[in-house]
């Protein structure tokens, strides 16, 4: 007998099924460091930083790449520095926690988080360490060491074994000597595809000595850009206001540090600051200081003038082996760098951070961007531009737009 069910009845039956669907696993800020072990061993050490962002999640699932044999695994909570429990799980278990995978053979490291991901935009930062053996990714061709591997993670560093020099890299990268003399190849893949990386190296007659001490100006230019996890997002208000909301994320790991000072760029004014500890979701204390108040507070702010503004965020001193991830929010007004000229919106501002996002105001379309960006449209219809600056200096970004 065929039953004819009305739409309301079907919705009533389907509702519990929909409610039972787990929230999709989400993450952010992925970074992978590959330390190549002895040539001929096909082994490399992976140091993987990832942030779980699914609100309320208590587990995080990291896929184990097929074709690689994993060993010597451990997992650490990056906020506290303490180890986290984990085990190998199958695709069925992962799917029950919101992981989408089309291959039932896929296995995962199932990590138990230190506590549920805070629901108010918080995160849980995880460090996964493991050794892979993969004869197709890391091999010797005669006297030449070859590392060839498609990398889906956008921020990566490959470190050669001691005593080897880089002879070829098919992907644009920083080449940076490590403190112990090894050579690292660091790159940011800003494309939507995997990076089909191939690197080749030759053995030196003698290992390289550690790099010499350098003046801070030179050392800053040789800092690993890929590993910097500072990012900023600008939400432009209507151009007549010259105002934009922003938030910037920053990780502090220096023992004893208890403040973050954001000096307001000259020509801008700041209002409505706030901050949260992303690891816990708890608010962070702050105060706005101007001119002599900055000097009296003995903050490390150069060239203070009577109009210099600084927002000071205060938190418990960082303990050795731990870190804190801050999200600081503010509203800026800047009539020089953000304005309207005739019928055109004009944004003219330099970016020093590696990751920068600009969201146009509602009702405006993009007409020009002087620097290449990934462009998307948000669910609310606003246009979003994502800029990746892999350079150690600033990029000057000019954006224009018109009303729809």
C-alpha positions as CSV (number, residue, x, y, z in Angstrom):
1,X,0.0,0.0,0.0
2,X,1.4,3.4,-1.0
3,X,1.2,6.1,1.7
4,X,0.6,9.7,0.7
5,X,2.2,12.1,3.2
6,X,1.7,15.8,3.2
7,X,4.6,18.3,3.2
8,X,4.0,19.1,6.8
9,X,4.2,15.4,7.8
10,X,7.4,14.9,5.8
11,X,9.0,17.9,7.5
12,X,8.0,16.6,10.9
13,X,9.6,13.3,10.2
14,X,12.7,14.8,8.6
15,X,13.4,17.4,11.3
16,X,14.9,14.9,13.9
17,X,17.1,13.5,11.1
18,X,18.4,17.0,10.2
19,X,18.9,17.8,13.8
20,X,21.1,14.7,14.3
21,X,23.5,15.7,11.5
22,X,26.8,16.7,13.2
23,X,28.2,20.1,12.5
24,X,30.8,20.0,9.7
25,X,34.4,19.9,11.0
26,X,36.1,23.2,10.3
27,X,39.7,24.4,10.9
28,X,42.0,27.3,10.1
29,X,45.6,28.5,10.3
30,X,47.2,25.3,9.0
31,X,51.0,25.2,8.8
32,X,53.3,22.2,8.1
33,X,57.0,21.8,8.6
34,X,58.7,18.8,6.9
35,X,62.1,18.0,8.3
36,X,63.8,15.5,5.9
37,X,65.5,12.7,7.8
38,X,68.5,10.6,6.6
39,X,68.7,10.4,2.8
40,X,67.6,7.0,1.6
41,X,65.4,6.4,4.6
42,X,62.3,7.9,2.9
43,X,61.4,9.3,6.3
44,X,60.5,12.9,7.2
45,X,59.4,14.4,10.4
46,X,56.1,16.4,10.2
47,X,55.3,19.3,12.6
48,X,51.7,20.3,11.9
49,X,50.0,23.3,13.4
50,X,46.2,23.4,13.0
51,X,43.3,25.3,14.7
52,X,40.0,23.5,15.4
53,X,37.1,26.1,14.9
54,X,33.9,24.1,15.0
55,X,31.9,25.6,17.9
56,X,31.4,23.0,20.7
57,X,33.7,20.4,19.1
58,X,35.5,18.1,21.5
59,X,37.4,16.1,18.9
60,X,39.6,17.0,15.9
61,X,40.3,14.5,13.1
62,X,43.6,14.8,11.1
63,X,43.7,12.5,8.0
64,X,46.6,10.1,7.7
65,X,47.8,10.3,4.1
66,X,47.3,7.1,2.1
67,X,50.6,5.7,0.9
68,X,52.5,7.0,4.0
69,X,53.3,5.0,7.0
70,X,53.0,7.0,10.2
71,X,55.0,6.5,13.4
72,X,56.3,8.3,16.5
73,X,53.1,10.4,16.9
74,X,52.2,12.8,19.6
75,X,49.8,15.7,20.0
76,X,50.1,18.8,22.1
77,X,47.6,21.6,23.1
78,X,49.4,24.7,21.9
79,X,47.8,27.0,24.5
80,X,48.9,25.0,27.6
81,X,51.8,23.0,26.1
82,X,50.3,19.8,27.6
83,X,49.9,16.5,25.7
84,X,46.5,15.6,24.2
85,X,45.0,12.1,24.0
86,X,44.6,10.6,20.5
87,X,44.1,7.4,18.7
88,X,43.5,6.1,15.1
89,X,39.9,6.3,13.9
90,X,38.2,5.2,10.7
91,X,36.1,7.1,8.3
92,X,32.8,6.1,9.9
93,X,33.9,7.5,13.3
94,X,35.1,10.7,11.6
95,X,31.8,11.1,9.7
96,X,30.0,10.9,13.0
97,X,31.9,14.0,14.1
98,X,31.3,16.0,11.0
99,X,34.2,15.0,8.8
100,X,33.4,14.8,5.1
101,X,35.4,12.2,3.2
102,X,34.5,10.3,0.0
103,X,36.9,7.4,0.7
104,X,35.7,4.8,3.3
105,X,39.4,3.6,3.6
106,X,40.6,6.9,5.0
107,X,42.0,6.8,8.5
108,X,42.5,9.7,10.9
109,X,44.3,10.7,14.1
110,X,41.3,11.4,16.4
111,X,42.5,14.1,18.9
112,X,40.6,14.8,22.1
113,X,40.7,18.5,22.6
114,X,41.6,20.1,25.9
115,X,38.1,21.5,26.2
116,X,35.2,22.2,23.7
117,X,35.8,24.9,21.1
118,X,34.3,28.1,22.5
119,X,31.0,29.0,20.8
120,X,31.7,32.8,20.6
121,X,34.3,32.6,17.8
122,X,36.9,30.8,19.9
123,X,39.4,28.2,18.8
124,X,41.4,25.2,19.9
125,X,45.0,25.2,18.7
126,X,46.6,21.8,18.2
127,X,50.2,20.7,17.4
128,X,50.5,17.3,15.7
129,X,53.9,15.6,15.5
130,X,54.5,12.5,13.5
131,X,57.1,10.7,11.3
132,X,56.1,9.5,7.8
133,X,57.8,7.0,5.6
134,X,56.9,7.5,2.0
135,X,59.1,6.1,-0.8
136,X,57.3,8.0,-3.5
137,X,57.7,11.4,-1.8
138,X,61.2,11.3,-0.5
139,X,63.9,9.4,-2.5
140,X,67.3,9.4,-4.0
141,X,68.0,9.6,-7.7
142,X,71.7,8.8,-7.9
143,X,73.4,11.5,-5.9
144,X,70.4,13.8,-5.9
145,X,68.0,14.0,-3.0
146,X,64.4,14.5,-4.2
147,X,61.3,15.6,-2.2
148,X,58.3,15.6,-4.4
149,X,54.8,15.8,-3.0
150,X,51.4,17.5,-3.7
151,X,50.8,19.8,-0.7
152,X,47.2,20.9,0.0
153,X,48.2,22.9,3.1
154,X,48.9,26.5,2.0
155,X,51.8,27.3,4.4
156,X,54.7,25.0,4.3
157,X,58.4,24.7,5.1
158,X,60.7,21.9,3.9
159,X,64.0,21.5,5.8
160,X,66.9,19.7,4.1
161,X,69.1,17.3,6.1
162,X,72.3,18.7,7.5
163,X,75.1,18.8,5.0
164,X,72.9,19.3,1.9
165,X,72.4,22.3,-0.4
166,X,69.3,23.2,-2.4
167,X,69.8,22.9,-6.1
168,X,66.2,23.3,-7.4
169,X,62.8,24.3,-6.2
170,X,59.9,24.4,-8.7
171,X,57.7,26.5,-6.3
172,X,58.6,30.1,-5.4
173,X,59.9,30.1,-1.8
174,X,62.0,31.8,0.8
175,X,65.3,30.1,1.3
176,X,66.3,30.5,5.0
177,X,69.2,28.9,6.9
178,X,68.2,27.4,10.2
179,X,70.1,28.2,13.4
180,X,71.8,24.8,13.2
181,X,73.0,25.4,9.7
182,X,70.3,23.3,7.8
183,X,68.6,25.0,4.8
184,X,64.8,25.5,4.9
185,X,62.6,26.2,1.9
186,X,59.5,28.1,3.0
187,X,56.5,29.0,0.8
188,X,52.9,30.1,0.9
189,X,50.6,28.6,-1.8
190,X,48.1,31.3,-2.6
191,X,46.4,29.3,-5.3
192,X,43.2,27.3,-4.9
193,X,45.0,24.1,-6.0
194,X,47.5,21.8,-4.3
195,X,51.2,22.8,-4.7
196,X,52.9,20.2,-6.8
197,X,56.2,20.7,-5.0
198,X,59.5,19.2,-6.2
199,X,62.8,20.1,-4.5
200,X,66.2,18.7,-5.2
201,X,69.4,18.8,-3.2
202,X,73.1,17.7,-3.4
203,X,75.4,16.7,-0.6
204,X,78.0,19.2,0.5
205,X,81.6,18.3,1.2
206,X,81.1,19.7,4.7
207,X,78.0,20.9,6.6
208,X,77.2,24.6,6.5
209,X,78.1,26.5,9.7
210,X,75.3,28.2,11.6
211,X,74.4,31.6,10.2
212,X,76.3,34.7,11.5
213,X,74.8,37.2,13.9
214,X,73.1,39.9,11.9
215,X,71.8,43.4,12.6
216,X,68.1,43.4,13.5
217,X,67.1,45.1,10.2
218,X,68.7,42.3,8.2
219,X,67.4,39.6,10.5
220,X,63.8,40.9,10.1
221,X,64.1,40.5,6.4
222,X,65.2,36.9,6.8
223,X,62.3,36.0,9.2
224,X,60.2,33.0,8.0
225,X,57.1,34.8,6.6
226,X,55.1,31.6,6.2
227,X,55.1,30.8,9.9
228,X,53.8,34.2,10.9
229,X,50.2,33.7,11.9
230,X,49.2,37.3,12.2
231,X,46.1,38.1,10.2
232,X,43.7,41.1,9.9
233,X,40.2,41.5,8.5
234,X,38.7,44.9,7.6
235,X,34.9,45.4,7.3
236,X,34.4,48.7,5.5
237,X,31.5,50.9,6.5
238,X,29.9,53.2,4.0
239,X,32.7,55.4,2.5
240,X,31.1,58.7,3.6
241,X,31.9,57.7,7.2
242,X,35.6,57.0,6.5
243,X,35.2,54.2,9.1
244,X,35.9,50.5,9.1
245,X,35.7,47.8,11.7
246,X,38.6,45.4,12.0
247,X,39.9,42.5,14.0
248,X,43.4,41.2,14.1
249,X,44.6,37.9,15.5
250,X,48.0,37.4,17.1
251,X,49.7,34.6,19.0
252,X,52.0,35.5,21.9
253,X,54.5,32.8,23.2
254,X,57.3,34.9,24.8
255,X,57.5,33.9,28.5
256,X,56.6,36.7,30.8
257,X,54.8,38.8,28.2
258,X,51.5,40.2,29.5
259,X,50.6,43.0,27.2
260,X,50.0,43.6,23.5
261,X,50.2,47.2,22.3
262,X,48.5,48.3,19.2
263,X,49.7,51.7,18.1
264,X,47.1,53.5,16.0
265,X,48.4,54.5,12.6
266,X,48.9,58.3,12.3
267,X,45.9,59.9,10.6
268,X,43.5,57.3,12.1
269,X,41.4,57.4,15.3
270,X,40.2,54.4,17.2
271,X,37.0,53.6,19.0
272,X,35.1,50.6,20.5
273,X,38.1,48.4,21.2
274,X,37.5,44.9,22.6
275,X,39.4,41.6,22.7
276,X,39.0,37.9,23.5
277,X,41.3,35.1,24.3
278,X,40.6,32.8,21.4
279,X,41.8,29.7,23.3
280,X,39.1,30.2,26.0
281,X,36.6,32.6,24.6
282,X,37.1,34.9,27.6
283,X,37.3,38.7,27.3
284,X,40.7,40.4,27.6
285,X,41.2,43.7,29.5
286,X,42.3,46.8,27.6
287,X,42.8,50.5,27.9
288,X,43.3,53.4,25.4
289,X,46.3,55.6,26.2
290,X,47.2,58.9,24.5
291,X,50.5,60.9,24.4
292,X,52.2,61.2,27.7
293,X,50.1,58.4,29.2
294,X,51.9,56.0,26.9
295,X,55.3,57.2,28.1
296,X,54.3,57.0,31.8
297,X,53.1,53.4,31.3
298,X,56.7,52.6,30.1
299,X,55.5,50.9,27.0
300,X,57.9,50.2,24.2
301,X,56.4,52.7,21.7
302,X,58.9,54.8,19.7
303,X,58.4,58.5,18.7
304,X,55.5,59.2,21.0
305,X,53.8,62.5,20.2
306,X,50.9,64.3,22.2
307,X,48.4,62.8,19.7
308,X,49.8,59.2,19.6
309,X,47.1,56.7,20.4
310,X,47.8,53.2,21.7
311,X,45.4,50.4,22.7
312,X,46.9,48.3,25.4
313,X,45.6,44.8,25.9
314,X,46.5,43.1,29.2
315,X,46.5,39.4,30.0
316,X,48.2,37.0,32.5
317,X,51.9,36.6,31.9
318,X,52.7,33.8,29.4
319,X,54.3,30.8,31.1
320,X,57.2,28.9,29.5
321,X,56.0,26.4,27.0
322,X,52.6,28.0,26.6
323,X,51.0,30.6,24.4
324,X,47.9,32.8,24.0
325,X,46.0,33.6,20.9
326,X,44.3,37.0,20.9
327,X,41.6,38.5,18.7
328,X,41.5,42.3,19.1
329,X,38.7,44.3,17.5
330,X,38.5,48.0,16.9
331,X,36.8,50.6,14.8
332,X,39.0,53.0,12.9
333,X,38.2,56.3,11.2
334,X,40.6,57.5,8.5
335,X,39.5,60.2,6.1
336,X,42.8,60.0,4.1
337,X,43.1,56.3,3.4
338,X,39.4,55.5,3.2
339,X,37.1,57.9,1.5
340,X,34.7,58.6,-1.4
341,X,35.7,60.5,-4.5
342,X,32.7,61.4,-6.6
343,X,30.8,58.2,-7.1
344,X,33.8,56.0,-6.3
345,X,34.8,54.3,-3.1
346,X,38.6,54.6,-2.5
347,X,40.7,52.4,-0.1
348,X,44.4,53.2,-0.1
349,X,46.3,51.5,2.7
350,X,49.5,49.5,3.1
351,X,49.5,46.0,4.6
352,X,52.4,44.6,6.6
353,X,50.9,41.4,7.8
354,X,51.0,38.2,5.7
355,X,47.3,37.6,5.6
356,X,44.9,40.6,5.0
357,X,41.2,40.6,4.1
358,X,39.0,43.6,3.1
359,X,35.2,43.3,2.9
360,X,33.5,46.0,0.9
361,X,30.4,47.7,2.4
362,X,26.9,46.5,1.5
363,X,25.7,47.7,-1.9
364,X,29.2,48.2,-3.5
365,X,30.8,46.3,-6.3
366,X,34.6,46.0,-6.9
367,X,36.1,48.0,-9.9
368,X,39.8,47.9,-9.1
369,X,42.4,46.2,-7.0
370,X,46.0,47.2,-7.5
371,X,47.4,44.1,-5.8
372,X,46.3,40.6,-6.8
373,X,43.6,39.2,-4.5
374,X,41.3,36.2,-4.2
375,X,37.8,37.6,-4.6
376,X,34.6,36.0,-3.2
377,X,31.1,37.1,-2.4
378,X,29.9,36.6,1.2
379,X,26.5,35.1,2.0
380,X,25.2,38.6,2.7
381,X,26.2,39.8,-0.8
382,X,29.3,41.8,0.3
383,X,32.5,41.5,-1.8
384,X,35.5,40.1,0.0
385,X,39.2,40.4,-1.1
386,X,41.9,38.2,0.4
387,X,45.5,39.3,0.1
388,X,48.5,37.1,0.8
389,X,51.7,39.0,1.3
390,X,54.6,36.6,1.2
391,X,57.1,39.4,1.1
392,X,58.9,40.6,4.2
393,X,57.9,44.2,3.5
394,X,54.6,46.0,3.1
395,X,52.3,46.0,0.0
396,X,50.4,49.2,-0.9
397,X,46.8,48.2,-1.8
398,X,44.5,50.5,-3.7
399,X,40.9,49.4,-4.0
400,X,38.0,51.2,-5.7
401,X,34.4,50.4,-6.0
402,X,31.0,51.7,-7.2
403,X,27.4,51.3,-6.0
404,X,25.4,48.6,-7.6
